[in-house]
Amino acid sequence: MPNSINDYRQLMDKPWGRMFYDIIFRQLDLSDSIPLKILDFGAGFCVTANHYSEHHIVTAVEPNKEMIELSIHDNRFDLIHGGIETLSTYADNSFDFVICHNVLEYVPDKELILQELARILKPGGKLSVVKHNLMGRIMAYAVFSDDPKAALDLLESGDNEESSFGKRDTYDDDYIIVLGDKYGLSMEKILGIRTFFALSKNNDIKFTQEWYDNMLALEMRTCNLREYNNYSFFHHLIFQKKE
């Protein structure tokens, strides 16, 4: 597991780092023909913001200065150093699409952030939330890390581990679905990310194009099948704001 912000940044250049984003971009499948106004809240290293800013109007908000310093900025987008206080500066119905990936696990007031994201999202607009999945984390410890004791601890006590981003609270999907409905967000679909590609320790094969292409195809083929994404390391929940 990465131990520092810099370690996480280096993962972006590895096949398993690129595949995480390749899966997300395919799952969202945003058209390049109609420019959207997009907010990436908790943008991290701005991989997603940079990708979409080639064809869309993107604002990225990130509270961690070190991540901003290491961010990818090939295309033009607004990058703001800030957190939830930044959301209050935007008017209601400001954005066509809102992205919130691996953020809510690390904040004490998930409801306040979700309420604000729903407020600034236009009716009919979509919210993309990526979150850790407890079953997937248990699988990763038991198989990839060969650490059944850690897997048992997660199974019995839940996930409140310390990380580079603070203490992680791997909340249930149902929690965020119920909360979203409270603020006018209808859950459209739940997709899996990283079901298979991080379970093998054979990193050499992961640098071959044949492995990458076939593994990406496998991840995409199974990401919307519940029996597989139950064990995905991440879940991707896509909401639509009610008209």
Salt bridges, closest charged atoms under 4 A:
ASP13 OD2 - ARG9 NH1 3.82
ASP22 OD1 - ARG26 NH1 3.92
ASP32 OD2 - HIS55 NE2 3.61
GLU54 OE2 - HIS55 NE2 3.93
ASP92 OD1 - ARG119 NH1 2.77
ASP96 OD1 - LYS122 NZ 3.16
GLU105 OE2 - HIS132 ND1 2.87
GLU111 OE2 - LYS182 NZ 2.61
GLU116 OE2 - ARG119 NE 2.93
ASP146 OD2 - LYS201 NZ 3.26
ASP153 OD2 - LYS149 NZ 2.96
ASP159 OD2 - ARG137 NE 2.74
ASP159 OD2 - ARG168 NE 3.11
GLU161 OE1 - ARG137 NH2 2.53
GLU161 OE1 - ARG168 NH2 2.83
ASP169 OD2 - LYS110 NZ 2.91
ASP173 OD1 - LYS131 NZ 2.87
ASP173 OD2 - ARG226 NH2 3.96
ASP173 OD2 - HIS235 ND1 2.73
ASP181 OD1 - LYS242 NZ 2.78
GLU188 OE1 - LYS126 NZ 3.17
